[in-house]
């Protein structure tokens, strides 16, 4: 248990996955929400097919639009893994319980497409 977890008594409710694992996860979960938490410009420059774009800074305001996925697998990604980790924590606190964070971002998954 790391220092922050001991301090706040909270464990992350998401699983970190890498670029290799993401392909299998998407194939195995056809009803999965793929959530891109980058800016709209980043999203427009290229994204994982079928991904929904909600920038992390807007996630709290738009969380009701994805509540139907609360009990389904949700893959969260950004450019490097920092914003997606933040978004995964927001989703976890909002009751989402089947979360996967692409820990090194979209660029780690591109080479496996």
Protein Blocks (a to p, Z undefined) as FASTA:
>chain_A
ZZklmmnopacfbdcddfklmmmmmmmmmmbccddfbdfklmmnopcehiacddfklmmm
mmmmmmmmmmgccddddfkommmmmmmmmmmmnopabdcddfkojklmmmmZZ
